[in-house]
C-alpha cells in the first residue's frame, strides 16, 4: 500500500468533482503536494448535464444545462528531505446556463450565464516529523463572466426594482401594489393611493418594454486577476497508507470592469466581488493488502459571495453554502492495474427555491475508475453519473420554474509521469 498511497478513487477527479454544489467545478484539491518529487500530471474531464424544467405559470419549458470541460495540471518537486512543493493549475468555479425558450412568452427564457475561472497555486509543505506536516500556498485566480437576465418574470421584477429605486419607495411594496394579492390594498395605501400607484405602474410597463427591446438586462465582467491563499496540515502513517489532511482556502477579493445594459442604458463601472472560502478534508487508509479506503468532505462558503452591479442594484449570485461528501474504495489487482468506485453526496436542504443560475438542490453520484501503470507512466480514467435534486428557480422569493428528474454524466482522463 505504501507504493499505491495515491488513491485510485480519485483517478476520475475531473469528472466527479465537476458536479459539486453551487458554482464549484474542480474541488480545488492540493493532493499533488503528496506526490513523489518529479511527478507531473495532466487531466481532462467533460460533463454533460440534463437539467430540464417547466414554468409554474405558463407553458414554457427549458433545457438549461450546457456541456463543459475541465483541465488540470500539476508538478511536484522537492528542495530537500523536509521541504517539497507543488504547482497546481485548475479551473475552480464556473457556470454554463442557458434558458433556451422565447423570452417574450416564458418566465425565464433568454436568461444566460457564462462564468469561467482559472487558478495557479504554488504550495509548499514542511515535514515537521515523519508523520506530521504543514503546508501553505499562494496563487493567482482569474475570473470573467457574461450574464443575461431575461423572460417575463425577470423583466417585470427588474422593472419594478428600477422604478422603485428612482421613486424612493420599497420594491416589494410596489410589486404587491401592482399585483392581485391580499396585501394589495395595504400596499396601495402605503404608496400614497391609487393615482400614485397608477403612475408608477405606467413607468414599470415602459421599463419592462425597454428591457424586452434591449434583449433583457446584460452585464459583462472583464477578466479579473487576484491573489489567493491556502493553508493546511496533514498526518500520515506510511506503513498502512494512512493520511488525513485538511486545507483551508481563503476567500478571494476581485475588482473587475463591468459593462451593463439596462433597457438601453449602458454603463461601465468597477465592481468588487469575492470568490468563496472553502475547506477540504481528505482521508485515506489501507484496510487490507492492496485495498484502500478513502473519504472526503468539501465545504464552500457561497453565501458570502455577492455580485451587485451598479445599474442593477441587486445580487446576481444568490447561492447557498454547499457541503459535499465522498466515500471510495480502491483495489489493486496487479502491479499495473488499480480500480476504484467512489460515491459522492451533497445533501438537499429544506429550501427548494434556488438561483436560476443553479436550479438544483443536492446530488447523489457514483464514479467508477481505473488506473494502468507502466514504468514511469500512469494512465487513469473514470465515468461518473450524478442524480441532481429537484428545485425551483426563483426571482424575488417566488418560484418561477420547477426542475425535476435531472442528472449529469461526466468522464475524465489523467496522465501522470514521474521523472
N, C-alpha and C positions, 0 to 999 in steps of 0.2 A: 504493500500500500504506500510505502514511502516514495516509490517511484511514480505512482499514479495519483499523487495527492491533489492534482488539479482535476476536479470532478468532471466526469463526462456528462453529468447532469446539467452543465451549463454550456455544452457544446453548441446548442442552438440558441444562445443568448439573444442574438439579434432578432430571432423570430419570436421568442416568447415574451421578452420584456417590452417589445414594441407594442404590446396590447395592454400595458399598465394603465392605471387610472388617470383621469384628467387629461392633461396635455403631455404626460410622461411618455417618453419614447425609449431611450437607451437604458434606463435604470442607473446610469452614472456609476457603474462598477469601477472599483480600484483594484480588482483582483490581480491585475497584471503585476502589481508590486510583489506578489508572492512567487512569480515565475523564476526559473533559473536565469542567471546572468547570461546575456547574449541571446535572449528569446525575442522573436518578433512575431506579431500576429496581425492578420488582416481578416476582417469579417464582412459579410454582406448578407442582408436579410430583406425580405419583401413581405408585405402584409396586404391582404385583400379583405376589407370589411364588408359585411352585409348589414346595413343599418337603414331599415325602411320604416316609414311612419305615415300617419294619416291625420289630416286636420280634424280637430274636435268640433269645429264649426265650419261646415262646408264639405266639399268632396275632394279637396286637394290631397295628393299622395306624393311621397318623396322617397328617393333613394340617395341618402346624403353622404355616405362614406366613400371616399375615393382611395384607390390603392396608393401605397407609398413604399419607399425603400429606405434602408438604413445601411450606413457603412461605419466601420470602426477600425482603428489602427492602434497598435501599441508596441513599445520596445522596452525591454527591461535590461538594465546594466548594473554593474557593481563597482564601487570605488575601493572597498576593502571588505574583510570578513564581517565587519559590523554595519557597514553602510551600503545600501543599494538604492536604486531609483527606477522609476518607470515614467515614460512619456506616453500619454493616452489621448487619442483623438476620438470623439464620439459626437452624436447628434442628440442632445438630451431632451429637447422639447419640440413639439410640432403639432400641427393641425392641418387637415385636408378635408374640408367640409363644403358640400355644395347642395343646396336645396333646389333640385332640378325641376321645378314646376313654374308655371307662369306667375310672375309677381303681381299681375293685375287681378287674378282670380283666386289666389290661395293666400293663406295666412302668412307663410314664411318663404314663399317662392322667390328665388333670386338671391337669397342670403348665402354668402360665401365667406370662407376663412382659409387663408393660406399663411401658416406660420412655420418658419424654418429657423434652425439654430445649429451652430457648430461650436464645439468646445475643444480646447487643447489644454491639457493639465500635466504639470510636472509634479510627481510625488516622490518624496524621499523617505526612506524607512531606516530607523536606527534600531539595531538589536541590543536591547538592554541586557538580555541573557539568552540562553539557548531557547527559551520558551516565550519570553515576553518581548514585544517590540512596539514602538510607537512610530507614527508617520504623520507627515503634514505635506500639503501641496498648494501650489499656486498655479493659476491658469488664466486663460482669456476665454471669453464667451461672446459669440456673435449671434445676434437675433435680428430678424426682419419679418415683416408681416404686411398682408393686404387683406382688408376686411370690408365686406359689403353687407349692410342690413337692409332688407327689402321685404316685400309682401305686405298684405293689408294690415296685419297686426302690428308689424314694426313701423309702418308709415304712420298709422294712427297714433301709436304710442309716442313716437318721436315728435310728431306734430303737436300733440298735447303738451309734451315736455318743453318744446321750444316756445310755444305761445305762453305757457305758464311762467317761464323764466323771464320773458320780455315784460309780462304784465305784473310780475312780482307776486304771483299767487301760488298756492300749493298745487302741484301737478296732479296728485291723487284726488284732491277735491275737485279740480276742473274735470278730470276724467269721469268722476262719479256724477257730476252735474250734466254731462253730455250723454250719458247712457241710462236707459231704463233700469232702475235698481231701487231697493228700499230706501237708500240713503240719498236719493236724488234731490228731494225737496230740501233737505237739510243742507246739501252742498250748494244748491242754488242760493239759498238764503245767506250762506257764509260768504259767497262771492259778490253779494250786493244786489241780487234779484235777477229776474228772467231777462231783462234787457241787457244787462252786462254779460250774462252767460251767452245770450244770443250773439252778441258782437264777438265774444271770444270764440264761440263755435264757428263763426264765419272765418275767422283767422286760422283756426285749426284746419278747416276744409281747404283753404287756399294753400297752406303749408304742405298738407298731405298731397295735393295735386302737384305742387312743385317737386316734392320728393319723387313722385311717380315719374314725372318727366325727366328728372335727373338720374333715373335708374337707382333710386334709393340713396341711403347715406353711404358714403365711401370714405375710407381712411387708408392711407399708405404710410407705413413706418419704414424709413430707410434703415439700412443696417447699422446697428449699434454694437460697439465693442467695449467690454468692461471686464475688470479683473474678478476672479473667483477664487475662493479659498476652501480647503478641506483639511480636517484633522481626524486622527483616529488612533486605534491601538488594536493589537492582536495578541492572542495567547495560543500557543501551539504545543502539541506533544507529537513530534515527528514519527515516532515508532508506530503509532496507531493512526496516523494521518488525521489527527485531531487538530482542528483550528476553529477558533471563534474570533471574529473581527467586527469592529464597529467603526463606521466612518460618518462623520457629520459634515455636511457641505453647507456653507453659509449662503444666505440669500445674496443675489447679485443685483446691484443697482445700475440701471441703464438710463440713458438720456438719448432720445432719438428725434430727428427731424420728421414731423408728421404732417402730411398734406391731407386736409379734409375737404369733402364736397358735400355740403348740406343744402339741398334744394337749390343748387346753382351757386351758392356762396362758397367760394374756395379760399381756404386759409391755411397757411403753413406756420407751425409753431414748434417749439421744443417741448417734448413730453417726457416726463420722468415716470419710470415704472420699474418693477422688480421681477426677477425670476425667483422661484421659491427655494427656501431652505429645505434640506432633506436629511434623512438618516437611514443608512443601510446597515443591517445586522446580518452577518453571514456565518453559517455554522456547517462544519463537516466532520465526520469521524468514520473510521473503519469499524465495521460491525462484524466482519468475518473476512477470511482470506479472500482478497480480490473483490470485496464488496464495500461500497462507500455510501453512507447516508448523508444527505445534505438538507439544509433548511435555510430559509431566508425571510427577511422582513424589510420592507421599504416604506417609509413614511415620507410624504411630501406635503409641504405646507402651502397648498394653493390658495387657501382662504386669505392669505396676506398679500396676494398678487392683485393689484389694482391697475387698470389701464383706462384713464379718463381723458379722452381728447377734449380740447378746449371748446370747440363748437358744439359737440355732442353733449358734454357736461354730465355724462353718466358712465358707469363702469362697463367696459366691454368684456372683461374677464370675470365671470361670476361662477367660479369653480370651487367645490368643497375640497377640504383636505382629503387625501387618499392614503390608505394603508393596504399594501399588497403582501401576500404571503406565498411562499413556495416550499414544497417538500419533494425531495427527489431521491432516487436510488440508482446507483451506477454499479455495473458488474463487468469485471474484466474477464473475458473469455479466453484470451491468449495474450502473448506479448504484444500483438499487433492490434487486437480488436477490443474495444470497450463500448458498451451500450448503456443507455440510461432511459429512465422515464421520470418526468417531473410534473407535479400538479401545481397549478397556480390558482390563487383565490383572492379576490377583492370583495369584501362583504358589502351587501347592499345597505343603504341607510333608509331611515323612515321617510325621508323627503323625496318624493318621486319627481318633484319639479327640478329640472336641470337646465343649464345653459343650452340654447340652441346650437352652440358650437361644440357641445359634447353631450348629446341626448341619450346617455346610457347610465345605468345605475348598478355598479358592481359587475363581477365577472367570475367565471369558473373555466379553467382551461387545463389542457394536458399537452405536454411536449414529449415526443419520442425522438431520441438522438443516438448517434453512433460516432465513434472516432477510430480512425485507422492510422497506425504509426509505422513508419519505415525509416530507419536510420535517423537523421536529424529532422524529419518532417512528420507532422501530424495533420491529418485532414479530418474535419468534423462536419457533420450536417444534422439537421433536425427539422421536424414538422410540428406545427402547433395548431390546435383547434381550440377556440375560446368561445364560450357561450356568454353573450352580453345581456345584462339585466334590463328589464323594462323601465322606461322613464317617459316623462312628458317634457317637451321643450316649452319653456315658459318665457313670457315677457310681462314685466311689471307684476310678477307674482301670480299670473294666471296661466294655466296650461293651455297652449295653443295647438300642439300636435302630439299625438301619442305614438310611441315607438315600442314595439314588442317583437318577440321571437327572432332576435337578431344574433349574429355571430361574426366571427372573423377567422380567416385561415392565414397562417404565416409559415414561411420556411427560411432557413438560414444556413450559411456555409462559413466555415472558418478554416484558415490555413495557418499553421504555426511552424516556425523554423527556429532551431537552436544552433547558433554558430560557435 
